[in-house]
Amino acid sequence: MAYASASDILGRVDARELAERAAPNDREVTGETLSAWIRAGGDPAGLPDGHGYSAALTSALGVALGRIEAALYGAGAVIDRHIATRYPDLSDPPEELTAAAVDLFLYRFFGDIGDGAYARMHADAVRWLERVADGRVDLAPDDGSEPDGAEAAVSAADEVFGGDSLDGYMAGI
């Protein structure tokens, strides 16, 4: 399952860089054309009138979007491997999973470039998924309610300082 969309990716990475990586050998696929294609849902009918995209360009954009979606599904597979036993049906995944999917995608797509930030994001996402898998983290539903069975509990030590215990201290000041 894909927990993020190509639109989610556009919110986190420069469209030009995404286009260069998704279609490295096609100069017609630019950040602008890929962004428009993603916003149109990969459908030429969703492009603005007079877009002027040739059949070759729409084909290249389709291939580029296919590469992006394949990496998104790969990120989703990593998530499923970690949490499927605790959360077998996430038809409406919470925002935390979308963020993790984007981080995993970025590593899959851009991991070999840059200063290692994508590798750190990937490692952080996997550690978080491991905590979800072993029950240390619960996923909150997207509607803002608490997960089933979740209760808030507050505990505190007995009072350490009070008026009586501070009397002698305050007298010495």
N, C-alpha and C positions, 0 to 999 in steps of 0.2 A: 504494500500500500504506500502511496506517496503521501506524506504528511505535510508537504509544502508544494507550492506551484511555481511555475516559471515567473509569475508576477511577484511572488515573495522574494525570489532571487534578485529581481530587478530593484527591489527596495534595499538591497544590501551591497550590490556590486555595480560598478560602472558598466553601462550597457555596451560601450565600445570594447571593454576588456572581455565581457561575456561573448560578444560576437566574434572577436578574434580567436577565442578559445573554442567556441562551438563550430566555427567555420574557418579554420586556419588557412585554407587554400582558396577561399572565395572572397575576393575584394568587394563584390557587390553586397555581401552581407555585412552591414555596418551596424553600429549601435542603434542608429535611428530606425533602420529597416527592421532589425530584430525586435526592438521595443514595440514598434507598431504591430508586428506580426504576433507577438505575445499578447498584446492588449486585444487583438482581434481573435484571440483564441486559436490561432493557426488556421484561420478560415479567411480566404480572400474576400468573401462577402462581408466580413467585418471590417475591412480596410476602408478608409475614407474614399469617397468618389474621386476619380481622377488620380488614383495613387500611382499609376504608371508602372506597376510591378510586372515584369515580364514573366513568362512561364518558367524560364530558367531560374529567375530570382525566387519566385514562390517555391519552386522545388528545392532550391538551396536553403531557403528559410525553413522549409519543412524538415530537411535533414538536420539543420542546426538545432531546431526545437526538439527533434527526436533525441539528439545527443543530450540535451539538457534534461529532458524527461527521463531518459535512461539513468542518468546520474541521480536524479531525484528518487526514482524507484530503488536504486541501489542504496541510497541513504535510508529509505523506508524499510528495506530489508534488514539493515543493521538495527534499526529501532525495533522491528518485529521480533528479531532474534532475542532481544533483551526483555521485552515487556509482554510478549504475546500470551504467556501463561497467566500473568496477573490481569491483563486487559485484553481479552480475546476479541472484543468488538468495540472498536473506537471509531464509530461512524462520524463522530464530530469531535476530532482530536482537540485537546486544549492547546492554547498558544505556546506553552512550553515545548510541546512536541514539534510544533512548526519551527520554532527557533532552533531546536536541536537538529531537525532535518536540514535546515539551511546551513548550519555549521558543518554538518557531515557532508553535504553537497559541495560546499566551498572547498573542503579538503580534497574530495574526489576530483573536482574539476580544476582547481588551482593549486593543489598542494605542493607541487614541485617548483613553484615560483615564490618569490618574496622572502620575508625574513623569518619564516617559521610560524607566523601567526595562525595560519590555517591549520597547521599540525597541532598547535596548542588548543585551538578551538575544537578540533576533532577529539583530542584526548579529553578535554573537559566535558564534551557532550557524551562520550562513552562512559566516563566516570559517573556522570549524572544518571545515565540510563541504567548503569549497574546498581545505583542506589534505588532507583525506581523498581528494578527487578527484584531486589532483595527486601523490599518493603520499608526501607528507611525514608523514602520519599513517596508521597501519594500524589497522583495526578488530580488536580481540581477540575471539575467540569467547566466548560467555557461559559456557562450561565452565571458564574460567580458563586454558586452554592458550594457547600463543602462536599467532599467525596462521601459516599455511603459509609456510615459507621464512624465518621470522623467527629471527634469531640474536642473541644478546647479544654485544656486543663492548666491551671496555674497553681504552683506551689511555692512557698517561701519559708525561709527559716523563721524561728521564733524571733520576736523583737530583740534586737541587740542593743540599741540605744533608746533610751526613753528619758523622761524628765528626771526620774530618780537616779539613774546611772550617770547622768551628766552633771548633777549638782556639785560634786566635789571637783570635777574638772573645771567647770565654769568659775568656781570660787578662786582657783589658782591663777586665773588669767588676769 
